[in-house]
Amino acid sequence: MLPTLRTWLRNDAQPSRTCEELFIHRNSLSYRLRRIEELLGISLDTLDGRATCLMALRLVELEPY
C-alpha cells in the first residue's frame, strides 16, 4: 500500500497519472486508497489528510545521521 500512497501523493492526487505510473485500473486505485483510509483512520479527500500522509512519509524516509 505504501507504493500506491507515495505515487498518488507524488502525482498530486491525480488518479489518471497515478494509474498510468502504477499500471493499474482506476477501480484498483480507488480500492487501494479506500483501504489506506481504513487502515490509517483518515480521509485522503481532505487537504489535512493528504498533508498528514505526506509529512509522515517524509519523516519515515529520512536517513539517520
N, C-alpha and C positions, 0 to 999 in steps of 0.2 A: 504494500500500500504506500510506502514511503516514496518509491519512484514516481508513482502516479501523482501524489501530492506535490512533490518537488517540480515535476514537469508542468502541472497545472498552474502552480504559482509563478513559475518562470515565464509561462506564456500569458501572464496577466489574466488568468482565469478564463481564457478563450477556449471553449470546447473544441472547435474545429482544429485549431492549431495543435492542441494537446493530443487529440485523437490521431492526427497525422504523424506526430512525433512518436507516439507510443504504438502505432499500427493497431489501433483497436476501434471498435464501433462506438458510436456516440452513446448507445444504451449501456455499453460496458463501462464507459467513463462515468455516466450518471450513477450506476450501481456502486462503483468504487467510491465515488465522492460521498454518497449517502452512507455507505458503510464506515468511511472515515469519520463522518459526523457522529454516527452512533458510538463508535469506539472512543472518540475524544470528548463527546458531550458538548460540542459547539456547532454553530451554524456557519457553514462556509459561504452562505449567501450574503453575509454581512461583512462590512469592512473590518470590523473588530475581530471577527472570526478568522478572516484571512490574515490580518496583521499578526494575530497571536500565533498562528501556524508558521508564518514566515519567520518571526523572531525566534520561535522555538527551534526551527530547523537551523537557523544561522548559529544559535548557541550550541547546538549539538555538533555542528560541523566545524567548530573552532578547533584548531590543533592546540594541544597542550604545549606550554613553553618549556 
